[in-house]
Every structure is written in C-alpha cells, then in structure tokens.
Amino acid sequence: MRITIVDCDHETFEAEQEVSAARGIELVREHVTTEDEVIRVARGAEAILIQYAPVTAAVLDALPQLKAVGRYGVGVDTVDVEAATSRGVAVCNVPDYGVQDVSDHAIALTMSVVRGTAQLDRLVRDGEYGLVPVKPLHRVSTLRFGVLGLGRIGAATAVKARALGFTVVGSDPQLEIGTYTADGIEVVDFETVLTTSDVLSLHVPLLETTHHLIDEGALARMKAGSVLVNTCRGAVIDTAAVAAALRSGHLKGAGLDVFEQEPLPADSPLLECPSAVLTPHASWYSEESYSEVKRRAAEAIADVIHGQRPRDIANPEVLEQG
Ligand SMILES: NC(=O)c1ccc[n+]([C@@H]2O[C@H](COP(=O)([O-])OP(=O)(O)OC[C@H]3O[C@@H](n4cnc5c(N)ncnc54)[C@H](O)[C@@H]3O)[C@@H](O)[C@H]2O)c1
C-alpha cells in the first residue's frame, strides 16, 4: 500500500510519516504541479495527498488504482470532485483545522484596530508620542460586533468577541432571523449587521453571491467610523472601494488577512492606508493547526485505504457505493 504526497511546500513530514508507518503504508514524497506529472508520480499509489496539484478527470482516468485524494486544507477546488465521485474515489479534506486560529486572528486584527496598537507602534518608532492619529478610540463594551457568516469560524469569532465585551450579532442565510445560535448569538438580517456594526467581521465562503459583497454601496451603508475585518477570502471585498473608504475616513480602520490578489501587489492602494492592519493570509497558521492539518489529511486517506470511514470526506456518496 502506498500514499504519494504529490505536492506540498511544508518543511517537515513527520505527521504523515507517523500515520503511514502506524498503518503499514509506504509514504513517497514528490513535488509536482502539472497533470502529466501528477499521473507520473502517483502511478501505483492507492492514495495521494495534494496541496495545490490538479486532480482532473484525465488524471483520475490515468490512475485507476486510486482510492482516495487527501487535501491539506479546507478547499478542494483543484480536484474534480464530481469526476472523483463517479469513479469511486474519495476526496478528503480537513474542514475545521484552523477554526480556533482564524477566529483568534480575526480578534487580533479587530483589537489591533480598535485599540490602535499597530498604528501607535509605528508612531512611537517614528519618534511621535501622542494619540492624535488614532483618535477617537472607544471602550470595547460600547461597541457592536457584527459577524457575517455564522459557520465554524464566524461562530467561534462571535463567542470570543462577546467574551471581550462587545455586543455581538450575526447574519447567515442558513439561520432564521430573530433566533439565537446555540452559543446565544442573536441572528439578524444582513442589512442590520451591515448598517449597525462598529466592527464588521467577514466569515463567508467565496461564492458568486458573496463576490464583492462589501462593495462601494455596502461600504457607504456601514456606520461612519466603523471597522472592517476580513479573514475569509479577499474577493469578498472590493479592494479599491475599501481603500477609498479608509482614505476618506468613512472606515476608521480595517484588519485584512486575505486579498483579491495574493501576495498583495506592491502597488496595492491598501499599502498607503495607515489605518489598515495587513497580514499575509496568516490566520490559519499555528504550529498546532499546521500539524493537525497534516496528520488529519493523512489519517483520512489511510482510513479509506483500509476500508474505514474517514472523519471528513467531501463526497460521502462514494462510501455508500461500497
Ligand atoms: N484566512 C485563512 O487563513 C482562512 C483559513 C480557513 C478558512 N478561511 C475562510 O474562512 C471562511 C469561513 O470558513 P468556515 O470554515 O467558517 O466556513 P463554514 O462553511 O463553516 O461557514 C460559512 C458560513 O457562511 C454562511 N454564508 C454563506 N453566504 C453568506 C452570506 N451571503 N451572508 C452571510 N453568511 C453567509 C454559510 O451559510 C455558512 O454558515 C471561508 O471563506 C474560508 O475559506 C480562511
């Protein structure tokens, strides 16, 4: 039995080695990017682990022995899941490995803007010892924190924000307006979250319906002096419109971890906005989430090889096919 790591830019592979050794599976490490290369290195493997490599119908056709594709992460967009399902190949991901880390990061970005820490740090280093550039700051307990998308990460962020003293509300099309989540967060409509929040934190997937959800029109409806936090996907906001709202002061600040183009281009208008706190798609990262995603991705496909049900699978129909 063999698992081939098709592509992965991680520095260590101990987690995968431990899992495969414990299950009596040989582990082979490669690093390729094209369909032809994937076919070449994966020949003979019962399962493959991928980071960004393409697993198309053509790849699957060329690898008839393949039982499982494991993705280091949440998204499976480089895998033709439909083609995999019709060929009985399990596609396994790790949907929740970064929930605590991303929600911590959303809170870190929020507090950095709400308390002005990043901007004040720069001022102190520049020899300025005053508060004027960050004024006005308001006590957290006077602020309303709105969560767009009360899924795994949004729900965790909401609870952490409430623990800090914010009044927290959220919106999610899957939840009924006027009800409360299991954690006791009030569910309101999109417009209410958008127009009444002092901090708006985004936790939605990137879909056609969420692309540029926060555009010029939406920004204009946000409270003057509010703060935008984005740790979900860059294209959920219109970057040019957000930069303009930061420049005009309509947005007091923004905490942004994800961008329409990554890495953030050197000429991005966001780099000229001192009230924006920017991080390089770092929310998911902690040593713990890093080893968790590796171990769980390997465990899931090892389970499939051994005929066991994996903890997470994007196409559970294949398990019913026998
Ligand atoms: N920055 C990072 O490092 C990082 C790491 C992991 C995940 N993410 C991103 O975080 C986001 C949330 O991930 P998750 O695991 O919580 O996903 P999830 O699927 O658990 O939750 C997403 C929620 O958004 C809701 N939603 C969809 N459209 C909406 C809309 N128009 N308005 C309000 N809510 C809407 C869905 O109903 C769902 O409940 C995703 O975009 C994911 O890609 C970022």
PDBQT file of the ligand as one rigid body, heavy atoms in Angstrom, charges set to zero:
ROOT
HETATM    1  N1  LIG A 401      -7.501  33.281   6.259  1.00  0.00    +0.000 N 
HETATM    2  C1  LIG A 401      -7.327  31.991   6.448  1.00  0.00    +0.000 C 
HETATM    3  O1  LIG A 401      -6.214  31.532   6.709  1.00  0.00    +0.000 OA
HETATM    4  C2  LIG A 401      -8.528  31.059   6.379  1.00  0.00    +0.000 A 
HETATM    5  C3  LIG A 401      -8.403  29.759   6.910  1.00  0.00    +0.000 A 
HETATM    6  C4  LIG A 401      -9.519  28.916   6.882  1.00  0.00    +0.000 A 
HETATM    7  C5  LIG A 401     -10.729  29.359   6.310  1.00  0.00    +0.000 A 
HETATM    8  N2  LIG A 401     -10.789  30.623   5.786  1.00  0.00    +0.000 N 
HETATM    9  C6  LIG A 401     -12.044  31.105   5.185  1.00  0.00    +0.000 C 
HETATM   10  O2  LIG A 401     -12.963  31.450   6.219  1.00  0.00    +0.000 OA
HETATM   11  C7  LIG A 401     -14.291  31.399   5.684  1.00  0.00    +0.000 C 
HETATM   12  C8  LIG A 401     -15.223  30.715   6.677  1.00  0.00    +0.000 C 
HETATM   13  O3  LIG A 401     -14.818  29.369   6.868  1.00  0.00    +0.000 OA
HETATM   14  P1  LIG A 401     -15.725  28.367   7.756  1.00  0.00    +0.000 P 
HETATM   15  O4  LIG A 401     -14.903  27.134   7.951  1.00  0.00    +0.000 OA
HETATM   16  O5  LIG A 401     -16.284  29.091   8.920  1.00  0.00    +0.000 OA
HETATM   17  O6  LIG A 401     -16.905  28.053   6.719  1.00  0.00    +0.000 OA
HETATM   18  P2  LIG A 401     -18.364  27.495   7.039  1.00  0.00    +0.000 P 
HETATM   19  O7  LIG A 401     -18.820  26.850   5.793  1.00  0.00    +0.000 OA
HETATM   20  O8  LIG A 401     -18.361  26.721   8.319  1.00  0.00    +0.000 OA
HETATM   21  O9  LIG A 401     -19.209  28.841   7.303  1.00  0.00    +0.000 OA
HETATM   22  C9  LIG A 401     -19.518  29.761   6.307  1.00  0.00    +0.000 C 
HETATM   23  C10 LIG A 401     -20.890  30.312   6.633  1.00  0.00    +0.000 C 
HETATM   24  O10 LIG A 401     -21.148  31.434   5.771  1.00  0.00    +0.000 OA
HETATM   25  C11 LIG A 401     -22.545  31.423   5.507  1.00  0.00    +0.000 C 
HETATM   26  N3  LIG A 401     -22.853  32.279   4.367  1.00  0.00    +0.000 N 
HETATM   27  C12 LIG A 401     -22.838  31.990   3.051  1.00  0.00    +0.000 A 
HETATM   28  N4  LIG A 401     -23.211  33.078   2.335  1.00  0.00    +0.000 NA
HETATM   29  C13 LIG A 401     -23.465  34.082   3.231  1.00  0.00    +0.000 A 
HETATM   30  C14 LIG A 401     -23.891  35.432   3.113  1.00  0.00    +0.000 A 
HETATM   31  N5  LIG A 401     -24.120  35.980   1.926  1.00  0.00    +0.000 N 
HETATM   32  N6  LIG A 401     -24.043  36.157   4.255  1.00  0.00    +0.000 NA
HETATM   33  C15 LIG A 401     -23.825  35.612   5.467  1.00  0.00    +0.000 A 
HETATM   34  N7  LIG A 401     -23.414  34.320   5.630  1.00  0.00    +0.000 NA
HETATM   35  C16 LIG A 401     -23.245  33.576   4.529  1.00  0.00    +0.000 A 
HETATM   36  C17 LIG A 401     -22.873  29.954   5.302  1.00  0.00    +0.000 C 
HETATM   37  O11 LIG A 401     -24.259  29.705   5.444  1.00  0.00    +0.000 OA
HETATM   38  C18 LIG A 401     -22.027  29.307   6.392  1.00  0.00    +0.000 C 
HETATM   39  O12 LIG A 401     -22.757  29.113   7.597  1.00  0.00    +0.000 OA
HETATM   40  C19 LIG A 401     -14.175  30.694   4.323  1.00  0.00    +0.000 C 
HETATM   41  O13 LIG A 401     -14.200  31.668   3.305  1.00  0.00    +0.000 OA
HETATM   42  C20 LIG A 401     -12.798  30.069   4.372  1.00  0.00    +0.000 C 
HETATM   43  O14 LIG A 401     -12.271  29.939   3.075  1.00  0.00    +0.000 OA
HETATM   44  C21 LIG A 401      -9.731  31.469   5.814  1.00  0.00    +0.000 A 
ENDROOT
TORSDOF 0
